[in-house]
Amino acid sequence: MNATTTKARRRILGDCAAAILDDCDAVLDERTDLETMTGVSFTRKAIAAARAGHTEAAQALAANTLDTLLVDTYGWRVSRQLTSHKAGKREDLRNGSVRYFMAFAPIWHVYADFWADRGDPVPSAFSRHASAHAVGPRQFTKRATIQAIMLTTSFIAWRNGL
């Protein structure tokens, strides 16, 4: 809320990383839904890795945990439809509640199409596809790691009814 540009948001992610991880931990402390406990456990491991300076491992684990939670919640086909960037799919997000939109709009963005073999530039912000298919220093950063952990924690909170 305090940032008006992408650059300012990324600066806050870097400057406030420790506090953000503390907040994510606090949210995970409140989770009691047995269906997301594995996700909670792996997100906590991603947080621990990030705190220990292993941002690449933390980001990879958070990205895969988020993907697994989506598939576990909706099944493979529906989870892919929710994250699809084909024409009209973003409008599908607007058909739900405000709470639903707030949880899924950022997730939808990190599933943007990325095709390294077509020459797409590797994004510096967290990208699920780039994390999976373009391992390198431009994608795997402290800020992208914080984004991945925040999104995974947010999905877990949404899944648990918060």
Backbone bond lengths (Angstrom), bond angles and torsions (degrees), N, CA, C in turn:
res aa  C-N    CA-C-N  psi(-1)  N-CA   C-N-CA  omega(-1)  CA-C   N-CA-C  phi
1 M - - - 1.452 - - 1.531 110.35 -
2 N 1.321 117.60 -26.61 1.463 120.73 -177.98 1.522 112.78 -86.60
3 A 1.317 117.34 -0.78 1.458 120.63 -177.02 1.524 110.25 -115.66
4 T 1.315 115.24 133.92 1.461 119.17 -178.54 1.525 112.67 -104.75
5 T 1.319 117.51 -6.90 1.460 121.26 179.38 1.528 109.82 -131.72
6 T 1.322 115.22 163.25 1.461 120.25 176.42 1.526 110.37 -60.35
7 K 1.325 116.61 -42.57 1.462 120.72 179.61 1.527 110.79 -59.87
8 A 1.323 116.97 -43.22 1.470 121.03 179.20 1.522 111.29 -65.91
9 R 1.336 117.21 -39.08 1.476 120.35 177.77 1.521 110.26 -64.34
10 R 1.322 116.85 -42.73 1.468 119.89 179.78 1.535 110.81 -65.72
11 R 1.321 117.28 -35.87 1.469 120.38 177.47 1.528 110.03 -63.13
12 I 1.324 116.75 -43.34 1.469 120.86 178.60 1.526 110.43 -62.56
13 L 1.325 117.06 -42.25 1.472 119.79 177.92 1.526 110.90 -57.33
14 G 1.317 116.94 -42.13 1.457 120.17 179.24 1.520 112.61 -72.25
15 D 1.329 116.28 -46.05 1.468 120.54 -177.02 1.524 112.71 -68.20
16 C 1.313 117.44 -31.75 1.470 121.44 -174.66 1.528 112.66 -108.25
17 A 1.311 117.00 18.88 1.468 120.96 -174.77 1.529 112.43 -54.18
18 A 1.307 118.19 -47.22 1.471 120.42 -177.53 1.526 111.10 -62.71
19 A 1.318 117.26 -43.28 1.471 120.83 179.56 1.530 110.67 -66.85
20 I 1.328 117.19 -38.26 1.468 120.63 178.53 1.528 110.03 -64.09
21 L 1.330 116.66 -43.12 1.475 119.68 178.17 1.524 110.73 -63.54
22 D 1.335 117.18 -38.54 1.472 120.46 175.96 1.529 110.39 -61.29
23 D 1.334 116.36 -43.87 1.467 120.40 178.75 1.524 111.25 -62.60
24 C 1.328 116.82 -42.17 1.473 120.35 178.45 1.527 110.27 -62.05
25 D 1.327 116.89 -43.22 1.461 120.98 176.78 1.529 111.17 -58.61
26 A 1.333 116.59 -43.14 1.471 121.08 -179.62 1.529 110.64 -63.89
27 V 1.309 117.41 -40.47 1.474 120.65 177.09 1.527 109.74 -63.46
28 L 1.309 117.09 -43.10 1.470 120.52 -179.39 1.525 111.60 -65.95
29 D 1.336 117.14 -29.02 1.471 120.60 177.18 1.527 111.93 -60.34
30 E 1.308 116.44 -28.28 1.463 121.73 -176.75 1.525 113.70 -88.23
31 R 1.294 118.99 -3.61 1.463 122.08 -176.85 1.523 111.06 -79.75
32 T 1.295 116.04 128.63 1.465 121.23 179.91 1.526 112.60 -126.25
33 D 1.314 117.73 -6.85 1.457 122.05 -177.97 1.534 109.74 -67.89
34 L 1.319 116.97 117.47 1.463 120.71 -177.99 1.521 112.48 -61.23
35 E 1.332 117.22 -26.93 1.458 120.43 -177.97 1.526 112.75 -70.30
36 T 1.327 118.25 -18.48 1.470 119.94 178.73 1.528 112.96 -112.80
37 M 1.312 118.39 6.67 1.464 119.83 -176.04 1.524 112.77 -62.57
38 T 1.322 118.21 -35.01 1.468 119.58 176.22 1.519 109.37 -64.78
39 G 1.330 116.78 -42.54 1.460 120.43 176.72 1.514 112.04 -61.71
40 V 1.330 116.73 -39.83 1.468 121.26 177.12 1.527 109.38 -61.27
41 S 1.314 116.96 -46.47 1.464 121.36 -179.05 1.529 111.73 -60.24
42 F 1.318 116.65 -45.47 1.464 119.60 -178.81 1.526 111.75 -72.31
43 T 1.319 117.80 -32.36 1.466 119.97 176.35 1.519 109.70 -67.11
44 R 1.320 117.29 -39.08 1.468 120.16 175.89 1.540 110.61 -62.38
45 K 1.316 117.37 -37.49 1.469 120.48 177.27 1.526 110.28 -66.81
46 A 1.324 117.24 -36.32 1.468 120.22 176.06 1.529 110.07 -65.29
47 I 1.322 116.68 -41.24 1.469 121.15 177.37 1.531 110.24 -61.75
48 A 1.318 116.92 -45.46 1.471 120.74 179.22 1.529 110.65 -61.48
49 A 1.319 116.69 -42.20 1.469 120.27 178.79 1.530 110.43 -63.43
50 A 1.334 116.98 -42.15 1.467 120.57 179.25 1.527 110.35 -63.07
51 R 1.321 116.57 -43.81 1.473 120.16 179.52 1.519 111.67 -63.26
52 A 1.328 116.57 -31.31 1.467 121.21 179.87 1.527 112.23 -83.18
53 G 1.337 116.66 0.93 1.459 120.41 178.48 1.514 114.67 89.35
54 H 1.314 117.41 6.11 1.471 121.78 179.53 1.529 109.17 -93.85
55 T 1.327 115.28 65.14 1.461 119.43 -172.93 1.521 113.00 -64.45
56 E 1.325 117.37 -35.87 1.461 119.21 -179.08 1.531 110.58 -63.75
57 A 1.332 116.02 -46.26 1.466 120.40 178.44 1.524 110.67 -63.97
58 A 1.319 116.75 -40.72 1.463 121.17 -179.98 1.522 110.86 -63.15
59 Q 1.329 116.68 -44.86 1.461 120.32 -179.18 1.521 111.25 -65.01
60 A 1.314 117.12 -44.59 1.466 120.38 179.85 1.527 110.52 -61.48
61 L 1.324 116.98 -43.17 1.459 120.49 -179.40 1.528 111.21 -67.20
62 A 1.324 117.80 -43.33 1.464 120.32 178.62 1.527 111.00 -63.54
63 A 1.323 117.41 -42.37 1.472 121.04 179.81 1.521 111.00 -61.49
64 N 1.316 116.62 -45.08 1.466 119.91 -179.61 1.521 112.04 -71.21
65 T 1.324 117.12 -33.00 1.463 120.52 177.02 1.522 109.91 -65.80
66 L 1.326 116.91 -44.16 1.466 120.37 177.66 1.527 110.49 -59.32
67 D 1.306 116.68 -47.22 1.463 121.00 179.83 1.530 110.96 -60.06
68 T 1.317 116.94 -43.63 1.465 121.67 179.22 1.523 111.15 -63.97
69 L 1.332 117.24 -42.70 1.468 120.75 178.52 1.530 111.29 -61.65
70 L 1.315 116.69 -40.92 1.466 120.00 178.02 1.526 110.86 -62.22
71 V 1.324 116.80 -45.69 1.474 120.78 180.00 1.523 110.33 -67.18
72 D 1.328 117.84 -42.14 1.469 120.81 178.89 1.526 111.41 -62.94
73 T 1.327 117.11 -34.34 1.459 121.53 -177.64 1.520 112.11 -79.15
74 Y 1.328 116.86 -42.32 1.467 120.40 -171.18 1.527 115.38 -115.83
75 G 1.318 117.05 -10.91 1.454 119.74 -171.06 1.519 108.91 86.90
76 W 1.319 115.83 160.66 1.460 120.15 -173.56 1.525 111.81 -62.70
77 R 1.302 117.69 -49.89 1.463 121.18 -173.91 1.536 111.74 -63.05
78 V 1.327 117.33 -48.06 1.466 120.22 -178.48 1.528 110.52 -67.61
79 S 1.329 117.62 -38.76 1.469 119.00 179.35 1.529 110.38 -62.27
80 R 1.309 117.39 -35.47 1.466 120.97 177.46 1.522 111.21 -71.34
81 Q 1.315 116.77 -33.82 1.469 120.01 176.53 1.535 110.24 -67.61
82 L 1.327 116.89 -39.78 1.468 120.97 179.76 1.527 112.41 -64.62
83 T 1.313 116.96 -31.10 1.457 120.75 -176.74 1.524 112.79 -101.30
84 S 1.318 117.43 1.63 1.465 122.25 -177.77 1.522 111.70 -65.79
85 H 1.315 114.72 143.20 1.463 120.58 176.70 1.522 111.25 -108.66
86 K 1.323 116.65 19.81 1.462 120.02 174.61 1.521 109.00 -70.45
87 A 1.292 116.49 157.22 1.474 122.45 -176.32 1.523 111.43 -49.55
88 G 1.318 115.97 132.43 1.458 122.06 175.62 1.511 115.55 88.18
89 K 1.298 118.68 -13.89 1.465 120.43 -175.56 1.520 112.20 -69.00
90 R 1.318 117.90 -33.47 1.463 119.37 179.10 1.522 110.32 -64.56
91 E 1.319 116.57 -33.58 1.461 120.25 177.92 1.530 110.78 -62.19
92 D 1.334 117.16 -30.21 1.464 120.53 178.34 1.523 111.38 -59.00
93 L 1.328 117.01 -32.90 1.463 121.03 179.77 1.521 111.48 -63.65
94 R 1.312 116.22 -31.49 1.467 120.72 -175.98 1.522 112.70 -78.64
95 N 1.307 117.72 -6.75 1.460 120.79 -179.41 1.519 112.86 -83.83
96 G 1.320 117.55 -7.24 1.464 121.28 -179.78 1.516 110.98 -98.17
97 S 1.314 115.47 -169.02 1.457 122.08 179.15 1.530 110.24 -74.02
98 V 1.302 116.37 167.86 1.458 121.08 175.60 1.526 109.21 -60.08
99 R 1.311 116.67 -42.42 1.473 122.34 178.80 1.527 110.87 -58.04
100 Y 1.332 115.61 -44.29 1.465 121.52 178.34 1.533 109.94 -61.88
101 F 1.328 116.59 -47.31 1.463 120.86 -179.46 1.521 110.74 -61.26
102 M 1.330 117.31 -42.73 1.460 120.55 -179.19 1.528 111.74 -63.86
103 A 1.320 116.86 -33.23 1.466 120.32 178.70 1.523 111.42 -77.63
104 F 1.325 117.06 -40.88 1.460 119.73 -170.42 1.517 115.81 -94.52
105 A 1.312 119.21 -25.48 1.465 119.65 -179.45 1.534 111.68 -58.67
106 P 1.339 119.50 -46.88 1.468 118.07 178.27 1.528 112.32 -66.61
107 I 1.317 117.36 -34.64 1.463 120.41 178.01 1.525 109.10 -65.17
108 W 1.334 116.59 -44.11 1.458 120.55 179.37 1.525 110.26 -56.17
109 H 1.324 116.98 -41.85 1.464 120.85 -178.36 1.523 112.63 -63.68
110 V 1.324 118.56 -37.59 1.469 119.38 -177.45 1.524 112.55 -77.15
111 Y 1.333 116.59 -7.32 1.456 120.77 174.84 1.525 111.77 -99.03
112 A 1.339 117.32 18.20 1.461 121.30 178.76 1.520 109.58 -56.78
113 D 1.315 114.65 147.74 1.466 119.60 178.77 1.523 110.35 -56.92
114 F 1.300 115.14 138.24 1.457 122.57 175.11 1.519 106.99 -146.09
115 W 1.308 115.85 122.56 1.464 121.36 -178.24 1.520 109.24 -128.95
116 A 1.325 116.92 94.85 1.461 121.33 179.70 1.522 110.56 -60.05
117 D 1.336 116.65 -37.83 1.467 119.72 -177.81 1.527 112.86 -70.30
118 R 1.331 116.93 -13.56 1.475 121.09 175.85 1.527 111.30 -99.10
119 G 1.318 115.49 2.69 1.457 119.28 177.21 1.513 115.77 88.54
120 D 1.343 117.50 12.44 1.465 119.03 177.50 1.530 109.18 -60.30
121 P 1.326 117.74 136.87 1.467 119.41 176.71 1.534 109.93 -68.57
122 V 1.307 116.05 141.57 1.462 120.59 178.50 1.527 108.01 -69.97
123 P 1.330 117.60 124.29 1.470 119.30 -179.80 1.532 111.07 -72.25
124 S 1.330 115.55 152.53 1.461 119.44 176.32 1.526 111.09 -91.11
125 A 1.330 117.49 -20.07 1.464 121.34 173.63 1.528 108.13 -81.51
126 F 1.321 116.48 159.74 1.456 120.45 179.55 1.524 110.36 -57.66
127 S 1.309 115.23 130.98 1.459 123.55 177.03 1.523 107.12 -139.15
128 R 1.313 116.48 122.01 1.459 119.54 -178.62 1.528 110.42 -60.13
129 H 1.330 117.47 -44.55 1.463 120.45 -178.34 1.526 111.72 -68.26
130 A 1.322 117.42 -41.25 1.459 119.28 177.90 1.530 110.89 -67.45
131 S 1.330 117.44 -35.65 1.471 119.83 176.88 1.521 110.84 -62.68
132 A 1.324 116.00 -35.39 1.465 120.07 -179.04 1.526 112.79 -82.66
133 H 1.338 117.59 -29.65 1.464 119.79 -169.21 1.526 115.09 -123.73
134 A 1.312 117.98 3.76 1.472 119.72 -178.80 1.526 110.26 -145.04
135 V 1.309 115.88 58.83 1.459 119.71 179.75 1.525 108.86 -60.13
136 G 1.322 114.81 124.72 1.451 119.38 179.65 1.520 110.15 176.27
137 P 1.325 116.57 171.45 1.457 120.47 -173.98 1.532 114.26 -69.50
138 R 1.315 119.31 -20.72 1.467 119.73 179.10 1.527 110.98 -73.44
139 Q 1.324 118.54 -36.15 1.462 121.81 -178.89 1.520 111.64 -88.53
140 F 1.306 117.64 -39.51 1.462 120.83 -175.41 1.525 109.64 -92.62
141 T 1.338 114.50 95.38 1.462 121.61 -177.29 1.522 109.34 -133.78
142 K 1.313 115.28 166.64 1.468 120.78 176.95 1.529 110.40 -58.71
143 R 1.315 116.97 -44.15 1.462 120.74 -177.52 1.522 112.09 -67.61
144 A 1.321 116.85 -42.02 1.466 119.83 177.34 1.521 110.52 -65.07
145 T 1.328 116.59 -35.82 1.465 120.94 177.46 1.527 110.66 -62.89
146 I 1.323 116.69 -44.27 1.466 120.38 178.55 1.531 109.87 -61.94
147 Q 1.332 117.21 -42.01 1.464 120.42 177.07 1.532 110.77 -59.21
148 A 1.319 117.47 -46.23 1.464 121.55 -178.19 1.528 110.96 -61.68
149 I 1.310 117.00 -43.83 1.465 121.09 -179.93 1.526 110.53 -67.41
150 M 1.336 117.11 -41.64 1.466 120.29 178.09 1.531 111.14 -60.75
151 L 1.322 117.23 -45.49 1.464 120.48 -178.45 1.522 111.77 -65.50
152 T 1.316 116.51 -40.19 1.462 120.02 179.27 1.529 109.91 -65.90
153 T 1.317 116.66 -44.18 1.466 120.96 177.24 1.521 110.66 -62.49
154 S 1.315 116.90 -42.81 1.459 121.70 179.56 1.527 111.46 -61.41
155 F 1.319 116.72 -41.90 1.467 119.50 178.85 1.539 110.51 -65.00
156 I 1.313 116.49 -41.77 1.458 120.73 178.43 1.536 109.49 -61.20
157 A 1.317 117.07 -44.28 1.474 120.60 178.45 1.525 110.54 -62.59
158 W 1.321 116.79 -44.79 1.464 120.50 178.91 1.532 110.03 -61.93
159 R 1.299 116.22 -42.67 1.471 121.92 -178.91 1.527 110.91 -63.32
160 N 1.320 116.45 -30.36 1.455 121.90 -179.68 1.528 113.25 -90.99
161 G 1.328 116.62 7.95 1.444 120.47 173.95 1.505 117.21 87.65
162 L 1.317 118.00 13.76 1.476 119.19 177.45 1.505 110.92 -89.42
